[in-house]
Amino acid sequence: MTYRYVGHSMSDPGTTYRTRAEIDEVRQKQDPIANHKEMLLSNKIATADELKAIETAAKKLVDDAVVAAQAAPMPELDQLYTDIYKELVPVRTVERANSFIPSA
């Protein structure tokens, strides 16, 4: 089960149909990252210092990627739709080879 902490979109703050208290309670009791961290600590699989080092390294990796992306030149407009899919697949259509043709 998952829980969305924020609204569906920028125009949906997510607080018109649930309370801030509900969101905070779910985050406190069911957050998968916090629960996994607690499991690692309580089972002595990792120490708090080890987990903090992993978190610090992950944040640095993301921060460095943001800096690199912001410093990179903007791609040309003709590159807007390239390299989006791993495989080229039709969208909202049926490939002719897979079509069903009933017999008369």
C-alpha positions in Angstrom: 0.0 0.0 0.0 1.2 3.5 -0.8 0.2 6.9 0.4 0.6 10.1 -1.6 1.8 12.9 0.8 1.1 15.7 -1.6 -1.8 16.6 -4.0 -2.3 15.2 -7.5 -1.0 18.4 -9.2 0.2 21.9 -8.6 -3.5 23.1 -8.3 -4.3 20.4 -5.7 -2.6 21.0 -2.4 -4.0 17.7 -1.1 -5.4 19.2 2.0 -9.0 19.8 0.9 -10.0 16.2 1.3 -7.8 15.2 4.2 -6.3 16.9 7.2 -2.6 17.8 7.8 -2.8 15.6 10.9 -3.8 12.6 8.8 -0.9 13.2 6.5 1.5 13.6 9.4 0.2 10.5 11.1 0.6 8.3 8.0 4.1 9.7 7.4 5.1 8.9 11.0 3.6 5.4 11.1 3.9 4.1 7.5 6.7 5.9 5.7 8.6 3.2 3.9 12.0 4.9 4.1 11.7 5.6 7.9 10.4 2.0 8.5 13.3 0.5 6.5 15.8 2.6 8.3 14.4 1.5 11.6 14.5 -2.1 10.5 18.2 -1.8 9.5 19.1 -0.2 12.8 17.0 -2.5 15.1 18.4 -5.6 13.4 22.0 -4.2 13.5 22.4 -4.4 9.8 23.7 -0.9 9.7 24.6 1.8 12.1 23.2 5.3 12.3 26.6 6.7 11.1 26.6 4.3 8.1 23.1 5.3 7.1 23.9 9.0 7.5 26.9 8.5 5.2 24.8 6.9 2.6 22.2 9.7 2.8 24.9 12.3 2.5 26.5 10.6 -0.5 23.1 10.3 -2.2 22.3 14.0 -1.6 25.7 15.0 -3.0 25.1 12.8 -6.1 21.8 14.5 -6.7 23.2 18.0 -6.0 26.1 17.4 -8.4 23.7 16.1 -11.1 21.5 19.2 -10.7 24.6 21.5 -11.1 25.7 19.6 -14.2 22.2 19.7 -15.7 21.9 23.4 -15.1 25.3 24.1 -16.6 24.6 21.9 -19.7 23.6 23.7 -22.9 19.9 23.5 -23.8 19.3 20.9 -26.6 18.1 22.0 -30.0 14.4 21.9 -30.6 14.7 19.0 -33.1 16.0 16.9 -30.2 12.9 17.4 -28.1 11.3 14.0 -28.9 14.5 11.9 -29.4 15.6 9.2 -27.0 12.3 9.0 -25.1 11.6 5.3 -25.5 13.8 2.3 -25.2 11.9 0.7 -28.1 9.8 2.5 -30.7 6.2 1.4 -30.1 3.0 2.7 -31.6 0.9 4.9 -29.3 -2.9 4.6 -29.2 -3.0 2.3 -32.3 -2.9 -1.3 -33.3 0.0 -2.6 -35.5 -1.4 -3.8 -38.7 0.4 -7.2 -38.4 -1.4 -7.8 -35.1 -4.9 -6.9 -36.4 -7.7 -9.4 -36.3 -9.5 -9.9 -39.6 -12.6 -12.0 -39.2 -13.2 -14.6 -41.9 -16.3 -14.3 -44.0 
